[in-house]
Amino acid sequence: TGDELIGWDTDQFPTSIYLTTQIMWQILKMGGFKTGGLNFDAKVRRDSYEPVDLFYAHIGGMDAFAKGLKIAHRILQDGDFAKFVTQRYASFDRGIGKTVTQGKATFESLEKHALANGEPMPGSGRQEMLENLLNTYLD
């Protein structure tokens, strides 16, 4: 039935609220659906293949995406993740980062900057904090 960790098709319907929330969050950030919608994998090679199994799978998938949509909407309304992203990538709004995002940097200018400034000190991605923050929305 596949292995999602190595990219094999698992033929699973979307039941993970974490996954559907992240998907709907991205869709909402892009302005929502303009055309089209969601497509569920409904092949009979699944372990559960009787019509009643596919019936429940589609209902569960629709419910998971509906809940993910509601959670994603709350996340966007609250703005906590957006604030973090803005702070995390603030260096792209000034200095060499701004030069890069504006498309004005060259390999030569980046080399000169790197030689003059040395290794940058990366800030923490705060992964655990963000995962815990996401969990607060999953009630």
WOFEN-V715725 format. One record per residue. N is the residue number from 1. RES is the residue in one letter. SS is DSSP state (H for helix, E for strand, - for the rest). PSI is psi in degrees with one decimal (none if undefined). D_LAST is the distance of its C-alpha to the last C-alpha in Angstrom with 1 decimal. Layout:
<<N/RES/SS/PSI/D_LAST> <N/RES/SS/PSI/D_LAST>>
This chain:
<<1/T/-/14.2/30.3> <2/G/-/177.3/30.0> <3/D/-/110.3/28.2> <4/E/H/-22.7/25.6> <5/L/H/-20.5/26.6> <6/I/H/14.9/30.1> <7/G/-/7.8/29.4> <8/W/-/146.0/30.5> <9/D/-/121.3/29.2> <10/T/-/-9.3/27.0> <11/D/-/30.2/27.0> <12/Q/-/142.9/23.4> <13/F/-/156.1/21.4> <14/P/-/106.2/18.2> <15/T/-/-6.0/15.4> <16/S/-/116.2/13.6> <17/I/H/-33.9/10.5> <18/Y/H/-48.9/11.7> <19/L/H/-47.5/15.0> <20/T/H/-32.1/14.4> <21/T/H/-45.1/12.4> <22/Q/H/-38.9/15.4> <23/I/H/-48.8/17.9> <24/M/H/-31.2/16.7> <25/W/H/-46.4/16.6> <26/Q/H/-40.7/20.2> <27/I/H/-44.1/21.2> <28/L/H/-39.6/20.1> <29/K/H/-26.9/21.8> <30/M/-/8.8/24.9> <31/G/-/8.4/25.0> <32/G/-/-175.9/23.3> <33/F/-/129.8/25.4> <34/K/-/-42.1/29.0> <35/T/-/160.8/30.3> <36/G/-/-161.6/29.0> <37/G/-/-142.5/25.5> <38/L/-/146.6/23.8> <39/N/-/123.8/25.8> <40/F/-/141.2/24.7> <41/D/-/116.5/27.0> <42/A/-/45.6/28.6> <43/K/-/148.2/31.6> <44/V/-/-0.6/33.2> <45/R/-/-4.9/33.6> <46/R/-/157.6/30.1> <47/D/-/-34.5/30.2> <48/S/-/107.4/28.8> <49/Y/-/-4.2/31.1> <50/E/-/154.8/32.0> <51/P/H/-39.4/31.3> <52/V/H/-33.8/28.7> <53/D/H/-44.1/26.8> <54/L/H/-34.7/26.8> <55/F/H/-52.5/25.8> <56/Y/H/-35.4/22.6> <57/A/H/-42.7/22.0> <58/H/H/-40.8/22.4> <59/I/H/-47.2/20.0> <60/G/H/-40.7/17.3> <61/G/H/-43.8/18.1> <62/M/H/-42.2/18.0> <63/D/H/-41.5/14.7> <64/A/H/-41.2/13.2> <65/F/H/-34.4/14.9> <66/A/H/-45.4/13.9> <67/K/H/-42.1/10.2> <68/G/H/-38.0/11.3> <69/L/H/-45.1/13.5> <70/K/H/-43.2/11.2> <71/I/H/-44.9/9.1> <72/A/H/-39.2/12.6> <73/H/H/-44.5/14.0> <74/R/H/-42.0/11.8> <75/I/H/-45.2/12.7> <76/L/H/-38.2/16.3> <77/Q/H/-43.4/16.4> <78/D/H/-37.4/15.5> <79/G/-/4.7/18.0> <80/D/H/-41.7/17.1> <81/F/H/-40.6/17.6> <82/A/H/-40.1/20.6> <83/K/H/-43.2/22.1> <84/F/H/-45.9/21.8> <85/V/H/-42.2/23.5> <86/T/H/-45.6/26.2> <87/Q/H/-41.7/27.0> <88/R/H/-39.1/26.9> <89/Y/-/23.4/29.4> <90/A/H/-27.4/31.4> <91/S/H/-14.5/34.5> <92/F/H/-1.3/34.8> <93/D/H/0.6/35.6> <94/R/-/164.1/38.7> <95/G/H/-140.5/41.6> <96/I/H/-33.0/41.8> <97/G/H/-41.8/38.2> <98/K/H/-38.5/39.1> <99/T/H/-41.0/42.3> <100/V/H/-49.7/40.5> <101/T/H/-25.4/38.0> <102/Q/-/-5.0/40.9> <103/G/-/17.3/42.7> <104/K/-/-8.6/45.6> <105/A/-/146.4/45.4> <106/T/-/166.1/47.8> <107/F/H/-37.5/48.0> <108/E/H/-44.6/50.9> <109/S/H/-34.7/49.1> <110/L/H/-38.3/46.0> <111/E/H/-45.2/48.5> <112/K/H/-44.2/50.2> <113/H/H/-45.3/47.0> <114/A/H/-41.9/45.9> <115/L/H/-35.7/49.3> <116/A/H/-29.6/49.5> <117/N/H/-12.2/46.0> <118/G/-/-166.8/45.4> <119/E/-/129.8/42.0> <120/P/-/151.9/39.1> <121/M/-/108.7/36.6> <122/P/-/143.2/33.2> <123/G/-/157.9/30.3> <124/S/-/140.4/27.3> <125/G/-/-9.8/24.6> <126/R/-/40.9/22.0> <127/Q/H/-48.0/20.1> <128/E/H/-40.0/18.3> <129/M/H/-43.9/17.3> <130/L/H/-37.9/16.0> <131/E/H/-40.9/14.1> <132/N/H/-38.0/12.4> <133/L/H/-44.7/11.9> <134/L/H/-40.9/10.2> <135/N/H/-28.9/7.8> <136/T/H/-20.7/6.9> <137/Y/H/-15.2/5.8> <138/L/-/64.7/3.8> <139/D/-/none/0.0>>
